[in-house]
Amino acid sequence: MRLIVAGGGTGGHLFPALSIARAVTALAPESQVLFVGTEQGIEARIVPQTEFPIRFITARGLRGTGFLNKLRGAVELPKGVLESIRILREFKPHVVLGVGGYASAPTLAAAILMRIPAAIQEQNSVMGTTNRILSRFVGRVFVAWEHTEPTPSPEKTILAGNPVRADLLHSTVPEIKDDRFHLLVFGGSQGARSINHAVAGNLDVLAAAPDRVAVMHQTGKAFVDEVRQMYEEAGIEADVRDFIDEMGAAYRWADLVVCRAGASSLAEITALGKPAVVVPYPYAIGDHQAKNAAVLEKQGAVRIVREENLKNGALMNEVRSLMNDRDALRAMAEKSRRAGRPNAAEVIARDLLKAERSGD
C-alpha cells in the first residue's frame, strides 16, 4: 500500500497520524507512507526524525487570523493544491488521509480532484473547518467521539477513537510506586500558566499531609524554577520538569492526572484507564475541549473545572476530594478504562488497507 498522510501543525494532529502510519506498516510491512506538511508546522521537526519521508507544500491557517493573513492564505491555496497534485502524481498513493492542520486541505483537495480515494481523521467532538468542509467529498471519515458535530454521513463514518502513541501503551521504563498519592500535572508541551498557578498557588491543600503525596509536574520551560520553588516552600516532594519525556511511565505512576482537555490527552488518559481532573482550554475553536471533556464527564471518567474557577481553588479542591476518596478514584479509573479505545490506530489502519485492496 502507498499512503499519503497530510496535515500536522500541532502535536495533536501529528502524533495520532504517526500512530496510524506505524499501524499500517506493522500490518502491511511492504507499505510505503509519505507525510505531506508545511515547513512551519511541528511535522517539519518531528517527521524527519522518524522512519517516514516528508514533503512540504505551501499552506497556512485561515480561521482566527487577521485579514491580511486570510488574504495570503486564499492566494496561496491554489499553489498548495498544485504542489500537492505534483506530489500525488509522483508518489501514486492508493489512499490519502487528512488529519487536520494546514497541509490537509490542499492535499485532500488535490486527491479529490484526481479521484484518488481520500479519508479524514477527526480528533475532536467538534470538527475543524477543513474536515467539516471536506467530509462531504471524501470516502471515509474516522471519528473519535460517538457524537461528532456536525454529524458526518453514517455510511462513510467509522467510530475509531483517537490513536495513541505505542510507547505510551507499552512503556519500558520501570514503574516505581509507593503507598503515597501520586499526582501528575501537565498542561501540554509548553505547560499551562493558569494550571501551574492553580496547583502551585494552592499547595496548602496538600501541605497538611505532605508525607502522603508525591507530585510530578510538567510546567514548560518558562515556569519550571518558579513552580519548583513553590513546592519546596510548601514542603511537598515534587518532580518538577519543563518537559516529561517518558509519558507512558508517568501515566502508569499516577493515581490522578490534572491536565487540559485536548483530544490527545483525553485519548491517552482513557486508553490507560486513568482518572483525571481536566481544565478545558477556553479559547479552543468551537469550545471543542469543553465538549470533548463533557462526553467523558457524563461517563464518570473525568471531572471538569472551568478556567474561570481556577482562581477560587476549585481545581485543588477536586484533587483533595479524590485523594481522600480512593473508592471514587477507583470507580473513575474503571470508567475511564471503559471509555478508552487503545486500538484506534489499528482500526483505522485496517480500514485503510481494506480500501486499498478493494480500490475504493
Secondary structure, 3 states (H helix, E strand, C coil): CEEEEECCCCHHHHHHHHHHHHHHHHHCCCCEEEEEECCCCCHHHHHHHCCCCEEECCCCCCCCCCHHHHHHHHHHHHHHHHHHHHHHHHHCCCEEEECCCCCHHHHHHHHHHCCCCEEEEECCCECCHHHHHHCCCCCEEEECCCCCECCCCHHHEEECCCCCCHHHHCCCCCCCCCCCEEEEECCCCCCCHHHHHHHHCCCHHHHCCHHHEEEEEECCHHHHHHHHHHHHHHCCCEEEECCCCCHHHHHHHCCEEEECCCHHHHHHHHHCCCCEEECCCCCCHHHHHHHHHHHHHHCCCEEECCHHHHHHCHHHHHHHHHHCCHHHHHHHHHHHHHHCCCCHHHHHHHHHHHHHHHCC
